[in-house]
Structures are given as structure tokens and as C-alpha cells.
Amino acid sequence: MDIFTPEVIAIIWSVVKSLIVLFGVVVCAAFLSFVERRLLALWQDRYGPNRAGPFGLLQLPADMIKMFFKEDWTPPFVDKLTFWLAPAIAMSGLLLSFAIVPIIPGWVAADLDIGLLFFFAMAGLAVYAVMFGGWSSNNKYALLGGVRATAQTVSYEVFMGLSLMGVVTITGSFNMTEIVNAQKDCWFVFPQILGFLTFAVAGIAVTHRSPFDAPEAEQDLAAGYHTEYSGLKWGMFFVGEYIGVVLVSALITVLFFGGWLPPFDALSFIPPFVWFATKTAFFIMMFILVRAALPRPRYDQIMDFGWRVCLPITLVNLVATAAVVLLLEPTAA
């Protein structure tokens, strides 16, 4: 009896694709710590890491060795179970979200019809990571950082979801592959420019990147919700932030910039992966440029901007998109 039936082969191939995507994302996220420091140095006219190896390329392995061998200490005053769970949730939830991101035609770990909803569900788990980390540390700075991060993430996830409803309204699907294919004639960034701008802002806020890094502001909260963490547990929080940057950049590429599709048919000879990787890398660099260029606002200004500016814009965009779709919809005979 042949055990390698088409169904078994399909399952094995899905597992292989998932492992390749998982490994690639983790490597990219880890390497981003070096890339970010080099780009920040370039834009701020200073030296970045340039001593360890040629062009400083051995700085990342040096940091990894230090992190692996640093004491992974658990303070005696913390709630140990939630203290250990927090970094695992922070990293695993974002990694699972990559299962629904189509990289090239046919290369997606889970081609779900509810792909976008799955992303929102996994992104919601990140709230539990900062809640657990801040509360279980039994430290007032960590608790304040966790409260800030929870309120900020929950607030910005409201209009993060609404900002994508215009795309869903146009395509009539939550499937990521279908959303990419619907952009063959026109990338959604043009009809959905307001949705793109608000989603990009929400992506920065949800990943706690500067200038929305008030939950871990070193000037007033030490390191926020991961103040008491060290060693590998701190490293999981650290790498998890970069995984979030890669994830949001990939989602912007897929949802608004045509994924693997070229801007013109004349450029279709370039492999689809090159288009996807180039667009994603561009938005990752924009994340870093925002950190280099903008100061951190006060926490109340961050919350006001979300509720009083971004939320109304997403609602206007959704209503306008629905109206246009209804007007262009052919009437039934």
C-alpha cells in the first residue's frame, strides 16, 4: 500500500513550505538588528557597527553569542508561569501570522479563505504577551509599560481592521491570494490611499516602533514591560519586534502594492519573488527611516491621534469605498 498518497504529499509539502518561511522570517528579523543600525548611522551621518568583521558583518553573530550565553535569570518575585509565557507568545503569534502571507504564486503555507481574519486573531495575541510580561514582572515600570502597550495596541487595532475593510469590499474576499490577483490592473494603494496610510500608522503603533514606542520608553519607564527580562527571553521580545516589522511590511506589499505583481506588464520577466522581496525591503527601510527622523510624542498625543484622527479617516474611507462599489455594481435585470 502506497503511503505517499496525493493528500499526504500535499501535507508534507505544506509543512516544508511552512518551515522554509519560518526559517527565512527568523533569519531576516535577526539580521534586521544589524541592518537597522547601519541605516540609522547612514541617515544620521555617523558610524554604525563597523569593527567586528568586514563592514561590521560579524556584529550580529557576536550579539547572538552574547545573548545565548548571557544568564537567563528569572527574578524570585515574579509570577513564573506568565513570566515565561509572555516572550513565547510575543514571538510565536507573529510567526504564525506569516502562514497566510502569499510570497509568490502557489507559495503560501495556509491559503485560507479567512486569511485576513486569521491575521487579526494572531495580532490580538500580542496584547497578551505585553500584559503577561508587564503584570508578572511585579515591577511598577514593567506594569506601566504593559498598561501603555495594551491600551495602545487595542486602540490602534480597531482602525487597523477598518483600514483593510475597503480592500475586502473591493475584492469581496478575505483570501490573501485573491487580493493580490485582484490588483493585476491597479494596485490598491491608489483607490485605497487613506486605508494604506492608516494601516501603515497602525502597523508602527502595534509593533511599538518609534515614534510609537512609549510602552518601552527608556527615559521614563526603563525598558517598559520587558524591564525584568534577560538572556533568551529578552531576545525573544527583541526578535519578535523585528518579526512584526517584517510582517507589517509584507502585508502592506500584499494588500496595497500588488504582492509579487510588477507595476507594468513589460516588467513581468523579473521573477515574482524579486518583486515581493524588493517591495517588502523598501517598507522595512521606511520603518527604520521613521525611527531616524521623528521624535517620540507624549503618550496622550499618541492615543488622541489614533481615536480622533485615524479612526474617523478609516470610517470615511470605508463609507466612500462602499458607496463607489454600490454605484459601479451592475443592476440586476
C-alpha positions in Angstrom: 0.0 0.0 0.0 1.5 3.3 -1.1 1.5 5.7 1.9 2.5 8.7 -0.2 -0.9 9.5 -1.5 -1.6 12.9 -3.0 -3.1 14.1 0.2 0.0 13.0 2.2 2.3 14.7 -0.3 0.2 17.9 -0.1 0.5 17.9 3.7 4.3 17.2 3.6 4.7 20.0 1.1 2.7 22.4 3.2 5.0 21.6 6.2 8.1 22.1 4.1 6.8 25.5 2.9 6.0 26.5 6.4 9.4 25.6 7.7 11.1 27.5 4.9 9.0 30.6 5.6 9.6 30.2 9.3 13.4 29.9 8.9 13.5 32.8 6.4 11.5 35.2 8.6 13.5 34.5 11.7 16.8 35.0 9.8 15.6 38.2 8.3 14.3 39.5 11.6 17.6 38.7 13.3 19.6 40.3 10.5 17.4 43.5 10.7 19.1 44.4 14.0 22.3 44.9 12.1 20.7 46.5 9.1 18.8 49.0 11.2 21.9 50.2 13.0 23.8 50.6 9.7 20.9 52.5 8.1 20.4 54.7 11.1 24.1 55.5 11.1 24.0 56.4 7.4 21.0 58.7 7.7 22.3 60.4 10.9 25.8 60.9 9.4 27.7 58.7 11.9 29.4 55.4 12.2 27.4 52.2 12.8 28.7 48.8 13.8 32.0 48.5 11.8 34.6 46.8 13.9 33.5 43.2 14.1 34.4 41.6 10.7 34.3 43.3 7.3 31.8 46.1 7.2 30.7 45.0 10.7 29.0 41.9 9.4 30.2 39.8 12.4 28.4 42.1 14.8 25.2 40.1 14.5 26.9 36.7 15.3 28.7 38.4 18.2 25.4 39.7 19.6 23.8 36.3 19.2 26.6 34.6 21.1 26.3 37.1 23.9 22.6 36.6 24.1 22.8 32.8 24.1 25.4 32.7 26.9 24.0 35.5 29.0 22.4 34.4 32.2 18.7 33.8 31.6 17.6 34.9 35.0 14.2 34.7 36.5 13.7 37.1 39.4 12.3 35.4 42.5 9.5 37.9 42.9 7.8 37.3 39.5 4.9 35.1 38.6 7.0 32.4 36.9 4.4 30.8 34.6 3.2 34.0 32.9 6.7 35.5 33.0 7.9 32.6 30.9 4.8 32.5 28.6 5.0 36.2 27.6 8.0 36.2 25.3 6.9 32.9 23.7 3.5 34.4 22.9 5.1 37.6 21.6 7.2 35.7 19.1 5.0 32.7 18.1 1.9 34.8 17.5 3.6 36.9 14.9 5.3 33.9 13.3 2.0 32.1 12.9 0.7 35.2 11.0 3.1 34.5 8.2 1.2 31.3 7.3 -1.3 33.4 5.4 1.1 35.7 3.5 1.5 34.6 -0.2 5.1 35.2 -1.3 4.8 34.1 -4.9 2.0 32.3 -6.8 1.4 28.9 -5.1 3.8 29.6 -2.2 1.7 30.2 0.9 1.8 28.0 3.9 -2.0 28.2 4.5 -4.2 29.6 1.7 -7.1 30.3 4.0 -10.4 31.9 2.8 -10.3 33.8 6.1 -6.7 34.9 5.8 -7.1 38.4 7.0 -9.2 37.4 9.9 -6.6 34.9 10.9 -4.0 37.7 10.9 -6.2 39.8 13.2 -6.6 36.9 15.6 -2.9 36.3 15.8 -2.1 40.0 16.1 -4.6 40.1 19.0 -2.4 37.6 20.9 0.4 40.1 21.1 -1.7 42.0 23.6 -1.5 39.1 26.0 2.3 39.0 25.7 2.8 42.5 26.9 0.0 42.1 29.5 1.6 39.0 30.9 5.1 40.5 30.8 4.1 43.7 32.5 1.9 42.2 35.2 4.0 39.1 36.0 7.2 41.1 36.5 5.9 42.6 39.7 7.7 45.9 38.8 5.9 49.2 38.6 7.8 50.3 35.5 7.0 47.0 33.7 3.4 47.3 34.8 3.1 50.8 33.4 4.7 49.7 30.2 2.3 46.8 29.9 -0.7 49.0 30.5 0.5 51.5 27.9 1.2 48.8 25.4 -2.1 47.1 25.9 -4.1 50.3 25.6 -2.1 51.4 22.6 -2.4 48.1 20.8 -6.1 47.6 21.4 -6.8 51.2 20.3 -4.8 51.0 17.1 -6.0 47.5 16.2 -9.6 49.0 15.9 -8.9 51.1 12.9 -6.2 48.7 11.6 -9.0 46.3 10.9 -11.3 49.0 9.5 -8.5 50.3 7.2 -8.5 47.0 5.4 -12.2 46.7 5.0 -12.0 48.9 1.9 -9.8 46.2 0.3 -12.1 43.5 1.4 -15.1 45.4 0.0 -13.5 45.8 -3.4 -12.3 42.2 -3.7 -15.2 40.6 -1.9 -12.7 38.2 -0.2 -10.5 37.8 2.9 -8.2 35.4 1.0 -4.8 37.0 0.5 -4.0 35.3 -2.8 -7.3 36.6 -4.3 -6.5 40.1 -3.0 -3.2 40.0 -4.8 -4.7 38.7 -8.1 -7.4 41.4 -7.9 -4.6 44.0 -8.3 -3.4 43.0 -11.8 -4.9 46.1 -13.3 -4.4 48.6 -10.5 -2.6 48.3 -7.1 -5.0 49.1 -4.2 -2.7 51.8 -2.9 -4.3 54.2 -5.4 -8.1 53.7 -4.7 -7.3 52.9 -1.0 -4.7 55.6 -0.2 -6.4 56.5 3.0 -6.6 52.9 4.1 -2.9 52.4 3.2 -1.8 55.4 5.3 -3.9 54.5 8.4 -2.8 50.8 8.1 0.9 51.9 8.0 0.4 54.1 11.1 -1.4 51.3 12.9 1.4 48.9 11.9 4.0 51.1 13.5 1.9 51.5 16.7 1.1 47.8 17.1 4.7 46.8 16.7 5.7 49.5 19.3 8.2 51.0 16.9 9.4 54.6 17.2 7.8 57.1 17.4 5.1 54.9 19.0 7.5 53.3 21.5 6.1 54.9 24.6 5.4 51.5 26.2 9.1 50.9 26.4 10.4 54.5 26.6 13.8 54.3 28.3 13.6 57.9 29.6 10.6 57.3 31.8 10.0 53.5 32.0 13.5 52.0 31.9 12.6 49.2 29.3 8.9 49.0 29.9 7.2 45.6 30.0 10.5 43.7 29.5 12.5 45.5 32.2 13.0 42.3 34.2 13.8 40.1 31.2 17.3 38.9 30.2 19.0 36.4 28.1 16.9 34.4 25.6 13.6 35.6 27.0 14.6 39.2 26.3 15.9 38.1 22.9 12.5 36.7 22.0 10.9 40.0 22.7 13.7 41.7 20.7 13.4 39.5 17.7 9.6 39.5 18.0 9.6 43.2 17.4 11.6 42.8 14.1 9.3 39.9 13.1 6.4 42.4 13.5 8.2 44.9 11.2 8.7 42.2 8.5 5.1 41.1 8.9 3.6 44.5 8.5 5.9 45.3 5.6 4.9 42.1 3.8 1.2 42.8 4.5 1.5 46.3 3.0 3.1 44.8 0.0 0.4 42.1 -0.4 -2.6 44.3 0.4 -1.8 47.6 -1.3 1.2 47.1 -3.7 0.3 44.0 -5.6 2.4 41.5 -3.8 4.5 39.7 -6.4 2.9 41.6 -9.3 5.1 44.1 -11.3 3.8 47.6 -11.8 3.8 47.1 -15.6 3.4 44.0 -17.7 6.6 44.9 -19.6 8.5 44.1 -16.3 6.9 40.7 -15.9 10.1 38.9 -16.9 11.5 39.7 -13.5 10.8 36.8 -11.1 7.8 37.3 -8.8 10.0 36.7 -5.6 12.2 39.6 -6.6 9.2 42.0 -6.7 7.9 40.7 -3.4 11.2 40.9 -1.6 12.1 44.4 -3.1 8.7 45.9 -2.0 8.9 44.4 1.5 12.5 45.6 1.9 11.5 49.1 0.9 8.8 49.3 3.6 11.2 47.8 6.2 13.6 50.7 5.4 10.7 53.1 5.7 10.1 51.7 9.3 13.7 52.5 10.1 13.6 55.9 8.4 10.6 56.9 10.6 12.6 56.0 13.7 15.6 58.0 12.5 13.5 61.1 11.6 10.6 61.5 14.0 10.7 62.3 17.8 8.5 60.4 20.2 5.3 62.3 21.1 3.6 62.2 24.5 1.5 59.1 25.3 -1.7 61.1 25.4 -0.9 62.6 22.0 -0.5 59.1 20.6 -3.9 58.0 21.9 -5.6 61.2 20.7 -4.1 60.8 17.2 -5.5 57.2 17.0 -9.0 57.9 18.2 -9.5 61.5 16.8 -7.7 61.3 13.5 -7.0 57.8 12.3 -10.4 56.3 13.3 -12.5 58.9 11.5 -10.3 58.7 8.4 -10.8 54.9 8.2 -14.6 55.3 8.6 -14.7 57.9 5.9 -12.6 55.6 3.6 -14.9 52.6 4.3 -18.1 54.5 3.6 -16.7 56.1 0.5 -15.5 52.7 -0.8 -18.8 51.0 -0.1 -20.6 53.9 -1.9 -18.4 53.6 -5.0 -18.7 49.8 -5.1 -22.5 50.1 -4.9 -22.6 52.7 -7.7 -20.4 50.7 -10.0 -22.2 47.4 -9.3 -24.3 46.4 -12.3 -28.0 46.4 -11.5 -29.9 43.2 -11.7 -32.2 42.7 -14.6 
